[in-house]
Amino acid sequence: MSLGTRKSRAKFTRRVVAGGVVLFGLGWLMSRMPAETPGQEFWPWLMIAGALPLVTVVVLVARRRTGTVGTVSRWSRRSKRNDGVASPWTILRTASWFAVRRKAAVLRPHLRQMSWWRRWTVPITELATPLARVGPLRVWSPIEDVTLRLGGPRTGKTGELAGRILDAPGAVIATSTRTDLVELTGACRARTGPVRVFNPSGLGGMESSVTFDPLSGCEEPKTATVRAADLLSGAATSVGGGDMEFWQSQARRVLASLMHAAALGEGSMRDVLAWVADPDNAGTEVQRFLRRSPEPAFEQDALQFLGTNERTRSSICSTIMPALGWLTDATASAAAAEGSFDVAELLDSRGTVFMLGAEDSQVAPLVTALTGHIAREARRLAAFEPGGRLDPPLTMALDEAALICPVPLDNWTADMGGRNVTIHIAAQSRSQLRQRWGDDGAATILNNSAALMIYGATRDSEDLAAYSALAGERYEETPTWDEDGELKSVSSQRVPVLTQSQIAQLPAGRVLMIRRNMPAAVGRVRMAWKRHDVRAETRAARRYERLTRWSEAWLRFADRVEEWASQDKFANARRKLGVHLDVDRARGPQHVHSDVDGGVQR
């Protein structure tokens, strides 16, 4: 529609509204006049004649406003007015504490029994976690949403992710390739519930306070299948198609049957390793154990593997072996000691489990298996809760998820949020996601993430172009000047809200946020070590260390004083003894007699 047509239509609408108002007002005035006034009996018709065009205009405007054309036009005007970024009103309406509290009864089912005014007194951290601050407003993420943060090393991802651990209202599963998460949040989380560490790689010399046997529960065929898939996905360095996918599927089938056999035979993972290393001598034992299985297909899978040709069997064994490589590490083997992990107790006690693994370590299959076990058991328990949601929720803070914990996030991000399993993911780039979960899996994770937080220092032009496209475009007025320096014209053109260079040069502590239901925004994130609770805990720890050092120093000083006092007392005794002996010698030897105590008698 041309500009002239729009102006003509607006002018006609104004005239219709003015005429309707005049007729309606005239009819109202005539209704107030005496009955003998000429024409007074026509006042209802005048009011109807005036109301009819007014109602028609209102209906047409409402229809146009709520239609596709009106909605898109309104969005365009709003974007132009706000330069393509989220306005304070948009943040307040979609991502503020006010917007989150409106969903309180859905997020925490037990709050449905409270009155609405009591629900508004519940701490906001029981319903959501803060992501960043945009101006004076804080952007919140409900506990049912998945968040994804992308940025290179040392850009602040871990420091911000630690805040999500501290704000978690329930149990927490945290993965990391370093011990800084434990050191930063462990003391504060200990006030909420028990803190445990699963450190199969022995990072920082921390001992594991949790053990997890991958065979636990594998007496059930379904558990053996998913446990084998977790171990193999943790060992895989990338997702490939063709032959790689074929051998992965064969390895999952064989490893599941062998783990099922070991569990039925009350064996261990070392038995599974022995069977894979020497399948020729494993046939009789594996077949005997699998005859106890309620699912005969497992025995058939094992027999097919044991009876196949040497080349095929060797390829399957080569695919399985990396998933069992942690058995050669004494520390990892100790962390996988016999026993099960009680997920229900973890959820009830609101505990915290830190899972540590080196980036190039072979313990990733073990960490992946434990993470998968906790998440699936939590999902099963959520089905028995009101609304099918865990209350309080389980928080999974997956730092460097693509390196040490390659669980099926492409599936979990679509399902876990509705069960109050909150997933916070930290990775280095989109290419890292594609390498681990494939192109389709990485795209699914990005689409399922309700909030995407992009840190600076990105150098990949493809990633920067994608982030700039997600941020959208805005209108920018470009003036044109003549030779005399006078303004000639002003034209509007569409430009990116944030260019690729602006995203790459985001300063430390700033992130580009692309959140559901709101335009892009640049916010400030708070590092965990700047929080008041962490600072208070740090000061308390320092005071305790100082008191410990002072007490040890005082004890050492007291020991030295006691030693000096004993030495001085001994010296005085010797001096007194020497004086008495000299006097007695002067008087004569008959006056000196030795006692059993070494004293002097006269």
C-alpha positions, 0 to 999 in steps of 0.5 A: 500500500502506497503512502498516499493511499494510507494517508487518504484512508486515515483521513476518511477514517477520521472524518467518519469518526468525527461525524459519528461523534457529532451525531451521537452527541447531538442525539444525547443532547436532544434526549435531555431536552423537553418533550415539546421540543420539535424533533425531540422524538428522533434522538434515539435514531440520531444516537444509533446513526452516530454509534453505527460508524463508531462501532464499525470503525472500532471493529475494523481497527481491531480486526486489522490490528489483530490480523497478520498485516496489523501484527507484523506492522506493529512489530515493525514499528516497535522494532524501529522504535527500540532499534531492534533490541528488547525494551524495558517494557518487553523485558518486564512483560516476558522475562522479569520476576513479575512474568515468572511469578505468574507461572508459579503454580505451574512451575512448582505444583505444591504452590497450587495449594497456596492462595495467590497472595502467598505465592507472591511471597515465595522467593523468586529463586525458587521459581527461576534463576537470573541470567543477566542484567539489562539496565536496571532490570534483571532477566530471569529464566524459569526452572523449566527452561534450557539455557545455552551459553557459547564462548571461548575459554576464559570468557566467563562461562564457568563463573556465570554457570557457578551462579546457576549452581548456587541459585538452584533450589533443589539437587544439583548435578555439575560437571567440569574439567577443573576443580574451580566449580567445587572450590567456588560453590561447594561451601555454599551448597553445603548449607543446602544439602550434602556435597559429593564429588565424583572424580574418577580422573583424580583432578586436583587430588580430590578423592571421590566421595561417590562410587558408581558401578556401571553394572548396577541395575543392568539385570534389567534389559532396558537399563543395560541398553541405555547404560551401554549407549551412555558408555559408548557415546562418552567414548565417541569423539564425534558423530558420524554417518555411514560405517561409523554409525553402523559399527556404533549400533552394533557395538551398543547391541553387543555391549548391552548383552555383555553387560546384561550377562555380567550383571546376571552372573554377579560379575563386574565390568572387568569380566565384560572387558575380558569377554571383549578382549577374548571373545573366543573363550567367552561363549560358554560363560556368556551364554550360561548367564544370558539364559537367566534373562527375561529377554531372549533377544540378548542371548541371540545378540551375544551368540551372533557376535561370538559366532560371526567372522573374525573381521566383523568381530574385531571391528565391533571389539575395537568400537567397544574398547574405548568405552572400557578404557577407564578400567586401566586407570586405578583411580577410575576403577576405584570410583566405579566400585561395586554399589548403586547410586540412590537418586531419590535420596539425592533429590530429597536431601537437595544434595550436590554432586560434582563430576570432574573429568580431564578434557583428554581423559578416558573417564568421559564414558564413566561420567556420562553413564552416571549423569545419564543414570541420574537424569533418567531416574529423576525423569522416572520419579517425576512421573509420580509427582503432581503435574509430572514435575519434580518439586523441588527441581533437579538442576544440571549444570553441564560445563564443557558438556561436549568434552566430558559429558556427551549425554543425548542433549538433543533429546533431553532438551526437548523433554526434561524441562517439562519435568522440572529437570533444569539444564544449563549447558556451556560449550565453546562454539556451535562447531563443537556442538556439531562435532559431538552431536552432529549437524541435526543434533546441534541444531536441535539443541539450539532450537530447544534452548529458551535462552542463548547467551553468547560471549565475546572473543568468537573468531569463527565468521560462520558463527558470528554471521549466525549470531548476527542473523539471530539478533535481527535487523533495525532501521538506520537513517542515513543523511545525504549532504550536498556540496555546501554542507546542507542536508539534502535528504534522509534515507532509511536502510536495514542494518544488523542490530549487532554486526559480527565485529561488535559480537566478536568484541563484546567486553568481558562480563557482557553477553548477547542474549537471545531469549524466547519471546523477546528481541535480542539484548546485551546484558551484564553477567555476574561472576559467582565470586562477586556474589555476597554469599560467596564473598561471605563464605570466602571471608569466613574461610579466611578467618578460620585459616587465620585462627588456625594459624594463630592457634598453631603459632600459640601452641608452638610458642607455649611449647617453647615457653614450657621448654625454656621454663623446664631448662631454666628450672633445671639450671637453677636446681643445678646451681643450688645443688652446686652451692650446697656441695661447696659448703659441705665440702668446706665442712668435711666429708662426714656431712655429705650423704647421697640419697636415692633421689640425688639430694643432700642430707646432713 
